[in-house]
Amino acid sequence: MKTSPDAILRTLRTWHRMPAKYLREREKISAPTLMRVVQTLGGQVVTRGKARRTAYAARRTLRGETGPISLYRIDENGRGAEVATLDLIHPAGCAMAFKRELEWPLEGDMRDGWFDGIPYPLDDMRPQGFLGRNFARLNADLLQVPADPRDWSEDHVFWALSIFGADQPGSYILGAAAYRRFLGAIQDPPHFLTDDQIPEAYAEQARAALNFGVVGSSAGGEFPKFTACKMHDGGPVHVIVKFSGNDKSAGTRRWADLLVCEHLALRTVSAHLGIESAQSSIHQFDGRTFLEVLRFDRHGMFGRSGVCSWASINAALFGLSTATWTTGAQRMLEQAMISEVAARDIRRLCHFGQLISNSDMHDGNLAFRPSTDGVSALRLAPVYDMLPMHYAPMRGVELPRREFSPVLPLPEEEEDWEVACRAATEFWLKAAGDARISAAFRKTCASNAKALGRLMASATAGSTALLPAA
């Protein structure tokens, strides 16, 4: 039975990618006939896989462009290489042609290059959070995309990244135009601030960020923030800077307290849990509190390294809904994606976050890097965004009364919980004694430290300690 190239194209545009076997059966044609038709269609059809894994899809254009989009990776020394090309396909997703091995685990059809949407190692590059909204509002007219990135389609994301995505999280750059922007930064490097320049520069960048005047990499999150380049310990570094308001309201004061708490929590995680955390520091001037966090995906002036959130990994490889970090860690351990130590560290982080009232431990606030140990595929990225968000103002300004309600662990959780509880107690004690935190919130921190002390005593004494006296 004969079939026309148009019929094959209509089938692929309607039914997404199809294995060669199913396409032949559907069209009732032989393998040689299918090969001839595909050759006739040329670039309108995308082919991936070999032998029995061969599959086809109809190519999708991007703003009228039909060619593949190059994917580049920047190493820690700032050297770039083309690692793959992407062909967009109907009705959604893409087909990647690998030129170098990706450092992220791939499953099923991903190994042949097929992705149902944006490839998950690139998903965190999409504009999101405060910086992402600034990026979208500033460039919406030029890119002809919605002003809010939450309204963007897959094509909007691909288009924006391929033009302006030269400084997104991680080590990838999508598209030649975006890569040329990276090369332009090498030819005309940004200014790296010295310590004496930071007060004036940060104050101005905060004002500019609030007026949609700063475009930085699209790191997720809701705190107002901007990106900057500075000198640190004699070398150039890249930082993300969160900042508070500069009025005297109780809500603004609390946001400033929480920024200091985040700094203290990151230090506590490193010092008392032995888990690598992002390096941070606090600055206070211009009536604001600034939390400066060194980017762990940037090295020197132009070097980069890969990072991928648990949100992206989970959505692509596991599909767990409403799962805790601990549940995710166990699943990753079962798949040999992380080591026993990494799984243990995630369990302790989860307990620590709960014990310092971090009510914002969502999937985007846990991330991984490619492993180099030759055993597991991934390793835990430095901890970030760890703070007692339970005490954040409601609607930005109101401070409702918040109860501190830590709970005892299950028997199988006791060892990790006790380690985390000691660290959390240390955190609350440090916060209670830090003059950069308001007096009112220091009292809350001191009370929470005492509460954890009592809870730890109960856990150590056993359940009988919780029974009422006779």
PyMOL commands that set and color helices and strands:
alter all, ss='L'
color gray80, all
select helices_A, chain A and resi 5-15+20-27+31-44+51-53+108-112+120-125+129-143+149-151+154-164+176-187+195-210+250-272+310-318+325-334+340-355+363-365+389-391+411-432+439-461+463-466
alter helices_A, ss='H'
color red, helices_A
select strands_A, chain A and resi 18-19+45-48+55-58+69-74+80-88+94-98+114-115+172-174+225-232+235-243+280-285+288-294+298-299+303-304+308-309+367-370+378-380
alter strands_A, ss='S'
color yellow, strands_A
deselect
rebuild
show_as cartoon
